[in-house]
Amino acid sequence: MAATAVRYLRSVGAPTATGPVPVDPLPRPALRAVADDERLPLDRGEFRRVLGHFASGVTVVTAHDPDDPAGPAGFACQSFASLSLDPPLVTFMVARTSTTWPRIARAGAFCVNILGADQGALCRGFAVSGADKFAGVAYSPAPTTGSPLLRDVPAWVDCRIQAVHTGGDHLIVVGRVEALGAAEGDGPGPLLFHRGVFGHFSS
């Protein structure tokens, strides 16, 4: 029956591709100013204080565009999450004012480096602006996209950008997972961020 359907679609000129549907990796969201009725009715400090009670893991999102004369790009990110198992998708959020995001967008791919409890200093290095974040940082190319895979991270996820959506003053980036891996053994546990400070999980 499938073959019959394909023949029919071809006869009427409809596309019959059976592989993955091509997706524009960088859809251009319609950016606009935040309207007055969308503004937070609460104090920003209070918003951050309350939401800071939610502990999150910490990652470094990296990318490399061979045509970028500035070299590899990366930033510290705590808004990373898994999104879908089939197809395998992950997501992270980045501020629309980020100067690193346009470089990642041009690369069209990224690697999420999940940090361990002993990598707070590494995270701080990628949280600054205007510095050479990769100075003294050892890394190798991720197997599929070539994005920087930082040495000694407990886990990593290598992705291509699938979609970008607006979310207020942030962008919601969806990546399709191309490869991933984790270190063997228990390791030091994850690096956590809670109420403005780093912490770790203890069982």
N, C-alpha and C positions, 0 to 999 in steps of 0.2 A: 504494500500500500504506500509506503514511503517513496518508493521509486516512481509510482504512478503520480503522486503529488508533485514530485520534483519535475517530472516531464510536463505536467500541466502548467506549473509555474513558469517553466522555461518557454512554453508555447505562448503565454500571455506577456512575456517580457519581464516577469517579476524576478528579483534577485533570489538565488537559490544557494547561496553560500552555506555550507554546513559547519564551517569552522567558527571560531570566536567572532562575534560581531565587532567590527572596528569601533573603537571608542576614542573620541578626541581626548587625549590625555590632559589637555589644558583648556577646558571650557572657560570662557571669559565671563565671570559673573558680573551682572550689572551692579556696580558699586554705586552707592548713593549715601547721602548724609543721613544720619539718624534723625528721624522726625521727633518733634517735641513729645508726642503722645507715646513714643517708644522708649523714652528715657527712663532710667531707673528711678522709681519713686522713693528709693532709700539712699542713705548715705553710702558712698563708695567704700569707705573704711569699714562700715558695718557689714556690707556685702562680703568683702574679703575676709573679715574676721569670722563670720559664720561659716562661709564655704571652706575656710581653712581647716575646719574640723574634719573634713574629709581627707583622709590620708591617701596619697597616690604614689605610684612608682615613679621613677625618674629615668629618663632616656636622653640620649643625644642623637638627633636626627642629622644625618650627613648626606652629602651629595657631591658629585664631581662632574662638571661639564668640561670636556677636553678643550673647548674653545674659550673657557673663562680664564683670562690672564691672571686673575687673583688666586687661582688654585682651588682646592676643595673648599666646600662650605659646610657649616654645621651650626646647630644651636641646641641649647638645653631645653628639653620639653617634658612636661609632666602630664600633658593632656593626650596621652597615647592610649589607645584601646583596641581590642579586637572587635571586628564589626560583623563578619560573615564567615561561615565555614565553607559554604558552597555557593558561589566561588569564594576562595580565600581572600578576604579583604580586611584591612586594618585602617584605622583613622587617627589623625592627630589634628590639633587646632593650632593655628599660628596667628599672631596679631597682624592686622592688615598694614600696620606701620613697620613691620619687620623689614630690615634691609637684607637679611639672609634669604628670606623666602623667594624673592624674584630669581635668585641664583639657583635655588633648588628647582623652581618651576621650569627654568630654561633647561636644566639637566633632564627633566622628565622622569626622574627616578630618585630613590632615596634609600638609605639603610637606617633602620631604627636600632640603635645600640642600647640595649637594656643594661643599666648600670647596677653594679653590686654594692653592698653596704660599705666597702672600703674605697669607693671611687667618688667621694664627695668633692675632692679637689679637682678631679677631672671635670665634674659637672660645673663647678664654679668657673673653670677656664672657658667653658663654652657658653656661659651665661653673660659674659661681658660683651660689650660692643666696641668695635673699632680696633681690636687687638688681633694679632695673628693667633687664632684659636688652636691651630695645629702645631704651633711651635713646641718641639720636644715630645709630641704625641705620636706614638707608634701605631701604624695601621697598615692594612693590606686591602686590596680590592675585593669587594664582595663578589661572590662567584658569578652572578648574572648581570648586574648593572654596573659593576666596577665602583660603586659608591664606597667611601671609606668605611671599613670594618675595623673598629678600634680594638687594639690588642687587649686581651684579658677580660673583655666583657663577658658576663655569664651567659648572655643570649643575644641574638641578633635576628632581624627580619629584613630581607632584601626585597624591595618593592618597585614597581613602576606606578606612576601617578595615573589613576583611573578617572577621578573627577575632583572638582573643587567647587564648594558651595559657600555662600555667604552665611555668616552667623553673627550679626551685629558688628562689633568692632574686630572680629576675628574671621578667618577663613577656615572652613572644615575641609581638610584634605583626605581623600580616600585613595588608598594604595592597594594595588593587586599584588599579593605575595608571590614572588617568583622563586625564592629560596629562603631557608631559615635554618637556624641551628642553635644548640646550647652546649655549654661545657659539661663534661662528665663529672659526676660526684655532686655532693651537697653544696660545696662552695660557701662563701661568706653570707649568703642570703641577699635579698634585694635592698637597694637604697630607696628609702622612703622619704617623702616630704610631707610634713604635718605641722600646721600652725606656724609656718615660716621658718622651720628648721629641719635639718636632715635627721633621720632616725633609721632604725633597722628593726627587722622582725625577729622576735625571739620566741621560741616555742616553749 
